[in-house]
Amino acid sequence: MAAGELEDQIIWVYGVLLEAGAITECQVHGYLFSELDDDAFEQAKKIARKNPWIGLSPDEAVAAVEDAFYDLGYECQGCAKNEAE
């Protein structure tokens, strides 16, 4: 997969998670983080399964969404850094 295609797929994955409300973007720092909402996460997986990224099977699309979700933290990295200082 070419670099541009991978970037587009990553944008798609985060778009699915944002659309479902499973993640949010910090309005101050722009970092994405989990909303800790199981229903929204399940909705994101349903969206991915129903409308997978080009070239991905439904199962691969769900796995990509799960991987991205689990890679995110539960708070904004910028806010957490400021609190620590």
PETA-V452974 format. One line per field, one symbol per residue. psi: psi as a letter, one per 40 degrees, with the letter a starting at -180 (. if undefined). Layout:
# PETA-V452974
psi->???
This chain:
# PETA-V452974
psi->hidddddddddddddddddeediihhedeeiiiiefhdddddddddddddgiiheiiddddddddddddeeiaeihdddddddd.
